[in-house]
Amino acid sequence: MTEDEEDEEPVVRSYALTRGRVAGEIDLTAIVAATGIEPSHRVNLSLEHRRLLALAGVARPLADVASDSNLPIGVVRVLISDLVEHQMIEIRPSMRGVTEGLLREVINGLRAL
């Protein structure tokens, strides 16, 4: 075994992590945040679930969580969906529709008050 092979994590296929499940589309820019609810003793969380839960301790976009987890985005979507189902993570829409012009209008409106 080479030194590089010793440093690598074992390869686990995506369908093994998700048990063959696929998740609906969660927007890459959606904000993912842990709710603070602890898993009950009946919920069996994998190491990957726990890693995603830790990464979502601070609200951030799904793409960032996926990137930092080193898991494929499809796997992250499935595992995040599991955590949403157990109310341990919430997903909020991104602010993608907010433009600079809209923000300026809001600021000008507030100044006019």
C-alpha positions as CSV (number, residue, x, y, z in Angstrom):
1,M,0.0,0.0,0.0
2,T,1.4,3.4,-1.0
3,E,1.5,6.4,1.3
4,D,-1.2,8.1,-0.8
5,E,-3.5,5.1,-0.4
6,E,-3.1,5.1,3.4
7,D,-4.2,8.8,3.6
8,E,-7.4,8.3,1.5
9,E,-10.7,7.7,3.1
10,P,-12.5,4.5,2.1
11,V,-14.7,4.9,-1.0
12,V,-18.4,4.4,-0.4
13,R,-20.8,4.6,-3.3
14,S,-23.4,7.3,-3.2
15,Y,-26.3,4.8,-3.3
16,A,-24.9,3.1,-0.3
17,L,-25.0,6.3,1.7
18,T,-28.5,7.1,0.6
19,R,-29.8,3.5,0.5
20,G,-30.8,4.1,-3.1
21,R,-33.0,7.0,-2.3
22,V,-33.2,10.3,-4.3
23,A,-34.4,13.6,-2.9
24,G,-36.4,16.3,-4.5
25,E,-34.5,19.4,-5.7
26,I,-33.3,21.6,-3.0
27,D,-31.9,24.8,-4.5
28,L,-28.1,25.1,-4.2
29,T,-28.5,28.6,-2.9
30,A,-31.2,27.6,-0.3
31,I,-30.1,28.5,3.3
32,V,-29.6,25.4,5.5
33,A,-29.6,25.8,9.3
34,A,-29.7,23.5,12.2
35,T,-32.7,24.0,14.4
36,G,-31.0,23.0,17.6
37,I,-33.3,20.0,18.1
38,E,-31.3,17.0,19.3
39,P,-31.9,13.6,17.7
40,S,-34.1,11.3,19.8
41,H,-32.9,7.9,20.7
42,R,-35.1,6.5,18.0
43,V,-33.3,8.3,15.2
44,N,-30.3,6.5,13.9
45,L,-28.0,9.2,12.3
46,S,-25.1,8.1,10.2
47,L,-21.7,9.8,10.5
48,E,-22.5,11.7,7.3
49,H,-25.8,13.0,8.8
50,R,-24.0,14.1,11.9
51,R,-21.3,15.9,9.8
52,L,-24.0,17.8,7.8
53,L,-25.8,18.7,11.0
54,A,-22.5,20.1,12.4
55,L,-21.8,22.0,9.2
56,A,-25.3,23.5,9.3
57,G,-24.7,24.8,12.8
58,V,-24.3,28.2,11.2
59,A,-26.9,29.1,8.5
60,R,-25.3,28.8,5.1
61,P,-26.1,27.9,1.5
62,L,-26.6,24.2,0.7
63,A,-23.7,24.5,-1.9
64,D,-21.3,25.5,0.9
65,V,-22.5,22.7,3.2
66,A,-22.0,20.2,0.3
67,S,-18.6,21.5,-0.6
68,D,-17.3,21.4,3.0
69,S,-18.7,17.9,3.5
70,N,-16.8,16.4,0.5
71,L,-20.0,14.5,-0.4
72,P,-21.7,14.6,-3.8
73,I,-24.6,17.1,-3.9
74,G,-27.1,14.4,-4.6
75,V,-26.1,12.6,-1.4
76,V,-26.2,15.8,0.6
77,R,-29.7,16.6,-0.7
78,V,-31.0,13.2,0.5
79,L,-29.3,13.4,3.9
80,I,-30.4,17.0,4.4
81,S,-34.0,15.9,3.6
82,D,-33.7,13.2,6.3
83,L,-32.6,15.8,8.8
84,V,-35.5,18.1,7.7
85,E,-37.9,15.2,8.2
86,H,-36.6,14.8,11.8
87,Q,-36.9,18.6,12.3
88,M,-33.2,19.0,13.0
89,I,-32.5,21.2,10.0
90,E,-34.6,23.9,8.3
91,I,-34.3,25.1,4.8
92,R,-35.0,28.7,3.9
93,P,-35.3,30.1,0.4
94,S,-32.3,32.1,-0.7
95,M,-32.5,35.8,-1.4
96,R,-31.9,35.2,-5.1
97,G,-34.7,37.4,-6.1
98,V,-33.4,40.4,-4.2
99,T,-31.6,42.8,-6.5
100,E,-29.6,45.9,-5.7
101,G,-32.4,48.0,-7.2
102,L,-34.9,46.5,-4.8
103,L,-32.7,47.1,-1.8
104,R,-32.2,50.7,-2.9
105,E,-36.0,51.2,-3.1
106,V,-36.4,49.7,0.4
107,I,-33.7,52.0,1.8
108,N,-35.2,55.1,0.1
109,G,-38.6,54.1,1.4
110,L,-37.3,53.8,4.9
111,R,-35.6,57.1,4.7
112,A,-38.8,58.7,3.6
113,L,-40.5,57.6,6.8
